Protein backbone atom coordinates (compact mmCIF):
# COMPACT_ATOMS: atom_id res chain seq x y z
CA UNK A 1 0.00 0.00 0.00
CA UNK A 2 2.86 2.37 0.82
CA UNK A 3 4.51 1.67 -2.53
CA UNK A 4 1.25 2.33 -4.36
CA UNK A 5 0.76 5.62 -2.52
CA UNK A 6 4.33 6.72 -3.25
CA UNK A 7 3.62 6.80 -6.98
CA UNK A 8 0.88 9.42 -6.58
CA UNK A 9 1.80 13.09 -6.91
CA UNK A 10 -0.36 14.04 -3.90
CA UNK A 11 0.99 11.16 -1.82
CA UNK A 12 0.73 11.14 2.00
CA UNK A 13 3.92 9.11 2.21
CA UNK A 14 6.86 10.93 3.84
CA UNK A 15 9.31 12.54 1.38
CA UNK A 16 12.16 10.29 2.55
CA UNK A 17 10.19 7.07 2.07
CA UNK A 18 8.79 8.23 -1.27
CA UNK A 19 12.26 9.12 -2.54
CA UNK A 20 13.60 5.69 -1.56
CA UNK A 21 10.71 3.90 -3.29
CA UNK A 22 11.02 5.93 -6.48
CA UNK A 23 14.78 5.33 -6.57
CA UNK A 24 14.28 1.59 -6.17
CA UNK A 25 11.72 1.65 -9.00
CA UNK A 26 14.16 3.57 -11.20
CA UNK A 27 16.95 1.07 -10.49
CA UNK A 28 14.64 -1.83 -11.35
CA UNK A 29 13.18 -0.17 -14.46
CA UNK A 30 9.73 -0.54 -12.93
CA UNK A 31 6.80 1.43 -14.43
CA UNK A 32 3.75 1.87 -12.23
CA UNK A 33 0.58 0.27 -13.64
CA UNK A 34 -2.26 2.64 -12.76
CA UNK A 35 -5.07 0.42 -14.12
CA UNK A 36 -6.13 -1.06 -10.80
CA UNK A 37 -5.82 2.27 -9.03
CA UNK A 38 -7.95 3.96 -11.68
CA UNK A 39 -10.64 1.28 -11.41
CA UNK A 40 -10.83 1.80 -7.67
CA UNK A 41 -10.78 5.61 -7.72
CA UNK A 42 -12.78 5.99 -10.99
CA UNK A 43 -10.18 8.58 -12.00
CA UNK A 44 -7.98 8.20 -15.06
CA UNK A 45 -5.76 11.29 -14.59
CA UNK A 46 -6.05 12.20 -18.27
CA UNK A 47 -8.10 14.61 -20.36
CA UNK A 48 -9.27 13.61 -23.85
CA UNK A 49 -8.88 16.17 -26.64
CA UNK A 50 -10.00 16.23 -30.28
CA UNK A 51 -8.37 18.57 -32.80
CA UNK A 52 -9.01 18.90 -36.56
CA UNK A 53 -5.34 19.14 -37.63
CA UNK A 54 -2.06 17.89 -36.18
CA UNK A 55 0.18 20.09 -38.33
CA UNK A 56 -1.59 23.39 -37.60
CA UNK A 57 0.57 25.67 -35.42
CA UNK A 58 -2.47 27.21 -33.74
CA UNK A 59 -3.87 23.87 -32.57
CA UNK A 60 -0.37 22.74 -31.57
CA UNK A 61 -0.07 25.83 -29.35
CA UNK A 62 -3.49 25.16 -27.82
CA UNK A 63 -2.57 21.55 -27.05
CA UNK A 64 0.76 22.74 -25.63
CA UNK A 65 -0.90 25.23 -23.28
CA UNK A 66 -3.46 22.62 -22.22
CA UNK A 67 -0.84 19.91 -21.66
CA UNK A 68 1.62 22.11 -19.76
CA UNK A 69 -1.06 23.41 -17.39
CA UNK A 70 -2.50 19.95 -16.69
CA UNK A 71 0.98 18.48 -16.21
CA UNK A 72 1.46 20.65 -13.13
CA UNK A 73 -1.22 18.49 -11.51
CA UNK A 74 0.19 15.21 -12.82
CA UNK A 75 -2.45 14.93 -15.56
CA UNK A 76 -1.88 14.09 -19.23
CA UNK A 77 -3.86 14.39 -22.46
CA UNK A 78 -5.09 11.74 -24.88
CA UNK A 79 -5.30 13.23 -28.36
CA UNK A 80 -7.74 12.41 -31.17
CA UNK A 81 -7.33 13.73 -34.74
CA UNK A 82 -10.57 14.45 -36.68
CA UNK A 83 -9.18 15.85 -39.97
CA UNK A 84 -12.07 18.36 -40.10
CA UNK A 85 -14.57 15.47 -40.33
CA UNK A 86 -17.47 15.63 -37.85
CA UNK A 87 -18.31 11.97 -38.48
CA UNK A 88 -14.75 11.06 -37.50
CA UNK A 89 -15.11 13.31 -34.46
CA UNK A 90 -18.20 11.35 -33.44
CA UNK A 91 -16.31 8.05 -33.70
CA UNK A 92 -13.38 9.43 -31.69
CA UNK A 93 -15.63 10.87 -28.99
CA UNK A 94 -17.20 7.45 -28.43
CA UNK A 95 -13.78 5.76 -28.28
CA UNK A 96 -12.33 8.38 -25.96
CA UNK A 97 -15.29 8.23 -23.58
CA UNK A 98 -14.81 4.46 -23.24
CA UNK A 99 -11.45 5.21 -21.64
CA UNK A 100 -13.09 7.22 -18.84
CA UNK A 101 -11.32 10.58 -19.17
CA UNK A 102 -11.80 13.14 -16.43
CA UNK A 103 -12.82 15.74 -19.01
CA UNK A 104 -13.21 15.99 -22.78
CA UNK A 105 -12.12 18.95 -24.90
CA UNK A 106 -13.44 19.33 -28.46
CA UNK A 107 -12.56 21.90 -31.11
CA UNK A 108 -15.46 24.04 -32.27
CA UNK A 109 -19.18 23.90 -31.59
CA UNK A 110 -20.39 21.97 -34.64
CA UNK A 111 -21.01 18.24 -34.05
CA UNK A 112 -23.22 15.43 -35.31
CA UNK A 113 -26.50 14.87 -33.47
CA UNK A 114 -25.18 11.61 -31.98
CA UNK A 115 -21.93 13.23 -30.86
CA UNK A 116 -23.93 15.90 -29.04
CA UNK A 117 -26.02 13.23 -27.29
CA UNK A 118 -22.86 11.40 -26.19
CA UNK A 119 -21.37 14.60 -24.82
CA UNK A 120 -24.58 15.73 -23.13
CA UNK A 121 -25.12 12.46 -21.26
CA UNK A 122 -21.62 11.85 -19.91
CA UNK A 123 -20.96 13.05 -16.35
CA UNK A 124 -17.65 14.81 -16.97
CA UNK A 125 -16.74 18.40 -17.93
CA UNK A 126 -17.08 19.06 -21.68
CA UNK A 127 -15.23 22.08 -23.07
CA UNK A 128 -15.83 23.36 -26.61
CA UNK A 129 -12.88 25.50 -27.80
CA UNK A 130 -12.01 27.90 -30.59
CA UNK A 131 -15.62 29.00 -30.92
CA UNK A 132 -18.61 30.49 -29.14
CA UNK A 133 -21.29 27.87 -29.87
CA UNK A 134 -24.86 29.01 -30.39
CA UNK A 135 -25.98 26.15 -28.13
CA UNK A 136 -23.08 25.17 -25.82
CA UNK A 137 -23.07 21.59 -24.58
CA UNK A 138 -21.42 22.46 -21.26
CA UNK A 139 -18.61 25.05 -21.22
CA UNK A 140 -16.66 26.87 -23.92
CA UNK A 141 -13.35 28.71 -24.23
CA UNK A 142 -13.18 30.69 -27.45
CA UNK A 143 -14.16 33.68 -29.54
CA UNK A 144 -16.59 34.55 -32.33
CA UNK A 145 -15.05 33.55 -35.66
CA UNK A 146 -17.58 35.80 -37.37
CA UNK A 147 -16.77 38.86 -35.28
CA UNK A 148 -13.00 38.68 -35.81
CA UNK A 149 -13.44 39.31 -39.53
CA UNK A 150 -14.97 42.71 -38.84
CA UNK A 151 -11.65 43.95 -37.43
CA UNK A 152 -9.79 42.95 -40.61
CA UNK A 153 -12.41 44.35 -42.98
CA UNK A 154 -12.62 47.60 -40.97
CA UNK A 155 -8.84 47.96 -41.22
CA UNK A 156 -8.84 47.51 -45.00
CA UNK A 157 -11.76 49.92 -45.47
CA UNK A 158 -10.14 52.54 -43.23
CA UNK A 159 -6.96 52.30 -45.32
CA UNK A 160 -8.93 53.15 -48.45
CA UNK A 161 -9.74 49.71 -49.91
CA UNK A 162 -13.22 49.06 -51.26
CA UNK A 163 -12.88 46.04 -53.56
CA UNK A 164 -12.04 43.33 -51.04
CA UNK A 165 -12.04 39.55 -51.55
CA UNK A 166 -12.03 36.50 -49.27
CA UNK A 167 -10.00 33.30 -49.70
CA UNK A 168 -11.23 30.30 -47.70
CA UNK A 169 -11.80 26.56 -47.75
CA UNK A 170 -14.71 24.15 -48.07
CA UNK A 171 -17.46 25.64 -45.90
CA UNK A 172 -19.02 22.21 -45.33
CA UNK A 173 -15.97 20.78 -43.55
CA UNK A 174 -14.58 23.72 -41.58
CA UNK A 175 -17.27 25.37 -39.48
CA UNK A 176 -14.87 27.98 -38.07
CA UNK A 177 -13.62 28.88 -41.55
CA UNK A 178 -17.23 29.07 -42.70
CA UNK A 179 -18.03 31.49 -39.89
CA UNK A 180 -15.06 33.68 -40.84
CA UNK A 181 -16.42 33.74 -44.40
CA UNK A 182 -19.86 34.76 -43.10
CA UNK A 183 -18.20 37.37 -40.89
CA UNK A 184 -16.42 38.79 -43.92
CA UNK A 185 -19.71 39.02 -45.84
CA UNK A 186 -21.50 40.68 -42.91
CA UNK A 187 -18.69 43.21 -42.37
CA UNK A 188 -18.59 44.12 -46.07
CA UNK A 189 -22.36 44.55 -46.18
CA UNK A 190 -22.21 46.74 -43.06
CA UNK A 191 -19.94 49.08 -45.04
CA UNK A 192 -22.28 48.95 -48.03
CA UNK A 193 -19.67 47.11 -50.11
CA UNK A 194 -19.87 44.19 -52.52
CA UNK A 195 -19.19 40.92 -50.66
CA UNK A 196 -19.33 38.56 -53.63
CA UNK A 197 -15.57 38.16 -54.24
CA UNK A 198 -15.32 34.74 -52.58
CA UNK A 199 -12.59 32.34 -53.71
CA UNK A 200 -12.77 28.67 -52.64
CA UNK A 201 -9.31 27.22 -52.02
CA UNK A 202 -10.35 23.58 -51.53
CA UNK A 203 -10.93 21.25 -48.57
CA UNK A 204 -9.35 22.21 -45.24
CA UNK A 205 -6.76 22.47 -43.93
CA UNK A 206 -5.81 25.13 -46.48
CA UNK A 207 -2.09 24.98 -47.26
CA UNK A 208 0.28 27.62 -48.59
CA UNK A 209 0.10 25.95 -52.01
CA UNK A 210 -3.70 26.19 -52.04
CA UNK A 211 -3.50 29.81 -50.92
CA UNK A 212 -1.18 30.55 -53.84
CA UNK A 213 -3.50 28.80 -56.31
CA UNK A 214 -6.48 30.72 -54.95
CA UNK A 215 -4.62 34.02 -55.30
CA UNK A 216 -3.81 33.26 -58.94
CA UNK A 217 -7.49 32.51 -59.53
CA UNK A 218 -8.51 35.73 -57.79
CA UNK A 219 -6.18 37.84 -59.94
CA UNK A 220 -7.62 36.20 -63.05
CA UNK A 221 -11.29 36.61 -62.09
CA UNK A 222 -11.19 39.88 -60.13
CA UNK A 223 -8.10 41.76 -61.35
CA UNK A 224 -9.26 45.08 -59.85
CA UNK A 225 -9.33 43.70 -56.28
CA UNK A 226 -7.53 45.93 -53.77
CA UNK A 227 -7.35 43.74 -50.66
CA UNK A 228 -7.64 40.06 -49.73
CA UNK A 229 -8.79 38.55 -46.42
CA UNK A 230 -7.55 34.97 -46.00
CA UNK A 231 -9.00 32.30 -43.73
CA UNK A 232 -5.57 31.60 -42.20
CA UNK A 233 -1.99 32.83 -42.24
CA UNK A 234 -0.94 29.81 -44.29
CA UNK A 235 -3.38 30.76 -47.05
CA UNK A 236 -2.28 34.39 -46.75
CA UNK A 237 1.40 33.47 -47.05
CA UNK A 238 0.60 31.44 -50.16
CA UNK A 239 -1.25 34.43 -51.61
CA UNK A 240 1.66 36.69 -50.75
CA UNK A 241 4.24 34.47 -52.43
CA UNK A 242 2.07 34.12 -55.54
CA UNK A 243 2.00 37.91 -55.82
CA UNK A 244 5.78 38.00 -55.56
CA UNK A 245 6.08 35.26 -58.19
CA UNK A 246 3.90 37.29 -60.57
CA UNK A 247 5.69 40.55 -59.80
CA UNK A 248 2.59 42.05 -58.18
CA UNK A 249 3.61 44.48 -55.39
CA UNK A 250 2.19 44.04 -51.88
CA UNK A 251 0.71 46.17 -50.37
CA UNK A 252 0.88 48.73 -53.18
CA UNK A 253 -1.29 46.63 -55.50
CA UNK A 254 -2.91 44.16 -53.09
CA UNK A 255 -3.25 44.39 -49.31
CA UNK A 256 -3.26 40.92 -47.75
CA UNK A 257 -4.43 39.83 -44.30
CA UNK A 258 -4.51 36.44 -42.59
CA UNK A 259 -5.61 34.84 -39.37
CA UNK A 260 -3.77 33.03 -36.58
CA UNK A 261 -0.55 35.02 -35.99
CA UNK A 262 1.70 32.20 -37.21
CA UNK A 263 5.43 32.65 -36.76
CA UNK A 264 5.90 32.73 -40.55
CA UNK A 265 3.92 35.97 -40.67
CA UNK A 266 6.54 37.75 -38.57
CA UNK A 267 9.49 36.80 -40.77
CA UNK A 268 8.13 36.78 -44.33
CA UNK A 269 8.69 39.76 -46.64
CA UNK A 270 6.60 41.81 -46.34
CA UNK A 271 5.48 40.83 -42.85
CA UNK A 272 1.87 39.68 -42.66
CA UNK A 273 -1.09 41.57 -41.21
CA UNK A 274 -3.06 39.07 -39.14
CA UNK A 275 -5.39 38.40 -36.22
CA UNK A 276 -3.97 36.91 -33.04
CA UNK A 277 -6.42 34.44 -31.49
CA UNK A 278 -4.07 33.66 -28.57
CA UNK A 279 -4.01 29.94 -29.28
CA UNK A 280 -1.88 28.97 -26.30
CA UNK A 281 -4.07 30.97 -23.93
CA UNK A 282 -7.09 28.99 -25.15
CA UNK A 283 -5.34 25.80 -24.01
CA UNK A 284 -4.23 27.27 -20.68
CA UNK A 285 -7.68 28.68 -19.90
CA UNK A 286 -9.31 25.38 -20.86
CA UNK A 287 -7.01 23.42 -18.55
CA UNK A 288 -7.58 25.81 -15.66
CA UNK A 289 -11.34 25.62 -16.14
CA UNK A 290 -11.16 21.81 -16.00
CA UNK A 291 -9.03 21.87 -12.84
CA UNK A 292 -11.40 24.31 -11.16
CA UNK A 293 -14.38 22.08 -11.95
CA UNK A 294 -12.59 18.94 -10.72
CA UNK A 295 -11.59 20.78 -7.53
CA UNK A 296 -15.22 21.77 -6.95
CA UNK A 297 -14.18 25.41 -7.09
CA UNK A 298 -16.38 28.15 -8.46
CA UNK A 299 -15.16 28.30 -12.09
CA UNK A 300 -16.10 30.88 -14.65
CA UNK A 301 -18.74 29.10 -16.69
CA UNK A 302 -17.35 30.15 -20.05
CA UNK A 303 -14.23 32.01 -21.17
CA UNK A 304 -14.37 34.52 -24.01
CA UNK A 305 -10.98 35.12 -25.60
CA UNK A 306 -10.25 38.65 -26.85
CA UNK A 307 -8.53 38.58 -30.25
CA UNK A 308 -6.11 41.22 -31.53
CA UNK A 309 -5.61 42.72 -35.00
CA UNK A 310 -1.88 42.99 -35.77
CA UNK A 311 -1.16 45.41 -38.62
CA UNK A 312 2.09 44.68 -40.47
CA UNK A 313 3.62 45.51 -43.84
CA UNK A 314 1.33 43.42 -46.08
CA UNK A 315 -1.50 45.95 -45.78
CA UNK A 316 -1.71 49.64 -46.50
CA UNK A 317 -1.46 51.98 -43.55
CA UNK A 318 -4.53 53.88 -42.46
CA UNK A 319 -5.19 57.01 -44.47
CA UNK A 320 -4.94 60.29 -42.60
CA UNK A 321 -8.21 62.12 -42.07
CA UNK A 322 -7.79 65.80 -42.91
HELIX and SHEET records of a PDB file:
HELIX    1   1 UNK A    2  UNK A    6  1                                   5    
HELIX    2   2 UNK A   15  UNK A   28  1                                  14    
HELIX    3   3 UNK A   35  UNK A   41  1                                   7    
HELIX    4   4 UNK A   57  UNK A   71  1                                  15    
HELIX    5   5 UNK A   86  UNK A   98  1                                  13    
HELIX    6   6 UNK A  113  UNK A  121  1                                   9    
HELIX    7   7 UNK A  147  UNK A  158  1                                  12    
HELIX    8   8 UNK A  175  UNK A  190  1                                  16    
HELIX    9   9 UNK A  208  UNK A  221  1                                  14    
HELIX   10  10 UNK A  233  UNK A  246  1                                  14    
HELIX   11  11 UNK A  264  UNK A  267  1                                   4    
HELIX   12  12 UNK A  279  UNK A  294  1                                  16    
SHEET    1   A 6 UNK A  76  UNK A  81  0                                        
SHEET    2   A 6 UNK A  46  UNK A  51  1                                        
SHEET    3   A 6 UNK A 103  UNK A 107  1                                        
SHEET    4   A 6 UNK A 125  UNK A 129  1                                        
SHEET    5   A 6 UNK A 139  UNK A 142  1                                        
SHEET    6   A 6 UNK A 303  UNK A 304  1                                        
SHEET    1   B 4 UNK A 198  UNK A 200  0                                        
SHEET    2   B 4 UNK A 164  UNK A 168  1                                        
SHEET    3   B 4 UNK A 227  UNK A 230  1                                        
SHEET    4   B 4 UNK A 255  UNK A 257  1                                        
SHEET    1   C 2 UNK A 274  UNK A 276  0                                        
SHEET    2   C 2 UNK A 308  UNK A 310 -1                                        
END                                                                             
